[in-house]
Amino acid sequence: MAVKVLFVCLGNICRSPTAHGVFQQLVNQAGLQNKIEIDSAGTGDWHIGKPPDKRAMQAASERGYDLSPLRGRQFSASDLQQFDYVLAMDQENLKVITALQQSKPRGHVGLFLEFDKNSEFREVPDPYYGGNKGFEKVLDLVESASQGLLEHIQKR
């Protein structure tokens, strides 16, 4: 049975699709694409069905990640029963996720950066209203945490 991972941010156009794309590539490189399923969602409904932010796609592309197949979807309470890992990018989105919890979740619900033991950050900052450097910072944080998450899953 596959391990199912869901990345969650506010709109599902910047941080969570970046995490989705980066982690997918790591999983593929490890040959684990049949053992680990990945998805992303937003707590808000503004971008359902839309592709990731152009700036996120550009920054990711410059590092060799392709986010173009991804489309925004909204997080739902049922995701807590579908996924082994529900990983929020920040405390605000984690609060929304836990507020929707109606029963014990299937697996781990927490902050994504918990899986980066070396980061001084606890949250992945939202780059939407900032410049291109914000998207680079998101990639730095996501790449490191993705490595930690993959190692954690492989040890299970």
Secondary structure, DSSP 8 states (H G I E B T S, - for coil): --EEEEEEESSSSSHHHHHHHHHHHHHHHTT-TTTEEEEEEESSSTTTT----HHHHHHHHHTT---TT----B--TTHHHH-SEEEESSHHHHHHHHHT--S--SSEEEEGGGG-TT-S-SS----TTS-HHHHHHHHHHHHHHHHHHHHHHHH-
